[in-house]
Amino acid sequence: MTTLNELRKALGDDPSGDVATQFPAAGRRWGRDPLPGLPGWTADEAARALLLASAPFAEAEAAYRYGDADEKRAVLKALPLLAIGSEGVPLLHDALRTNDTRLVAAALGPYAEHLDDAAWRQGVLKCVFMGVPLATVHGLTERADDELAAMLAAFAQERTAAGREVPADALALLVAHKEA
């Protein structure tokens, strides 16, 4: 998992100031380019995560609630870097209710360890249904269980019966689970 220090180093800056004004301006100020050496992070996401790290969690909640999709995704990606325990789980639940594949994928990042098993399984199944690669699900192989395998098997059977393709990564997970 990426750390705040890695984000600071890659960004070459340590953003500070009022989250309400700096957070929405991050894309304009720091750009939106990918950060070299930190796959999956862009400059604006790193700046936003660093801003949230020095702010009360209520500001992260507000940034999520009132932000656009990019801002919401930045909050979701920042959650595992914040000292908040499981306080951010409601934001994951909200993201998992959306039809935005980027938010669903971000919700199943490292902070998803705070989701209960039922919500996590539903999130994984939603990824399969939406075509989000299962490689984006943090800790998938460690957390996959018999119940998730049964859900995926039922999904695969339903898709096959309808003459539709089953995503390769879902089939691979089923095979791996049977072999374990």
C-alpha positions, 0 to 999 in steps of 0.5 A: 500500500502507498504511504503518505511519505511516498505521495509527498515524495512523488508529488514533490510538494506537501499540500496544505491549506483549507480542504474546502478550497484546495481540494477542488482545485487540486487538478488545476494546481498539481495536474492530473498526470500519473505519478511516476513510481506510484502506479494507480495514483495521479498528482491531483489524487496525491495532493487531495490525499495529503490535504485530507491527512492533515484535516479532520475526517468531517472534511473528508466526508464533505469532500466526498459528499459534495465532490465530483467523481474524481474528488470522490475517488480521491477520498476513497483512495485516501481512506486507508492513509487516514487514521480513522479506523472504520469511520469511513465505511459509510463512504464505501457503501455509498460508492458501492451503490453507484454505477461508476466503475471507478468508484466501485473499484476504489471502494474495494481498495485497501480500505475495504478490509473494514467492510463486513464480509457480506458487503465485501462479497456484494462489492466483488460480485458487482465488479464482476457484473460491471466488468471491473477487473478483479485485479483491482480488488485488494486482498481478493485471494486472501479474503475469497471464501466459499460463500463468494465462490457460491455467488460467483458460480451462480452468476456464471451459471446464470450468464451461461444459461443466457448465452452470455460470456462469463468474465475470465477473471471470475472463472479464474477465481472460481478455479483457484478456489476449487483448487484451494 
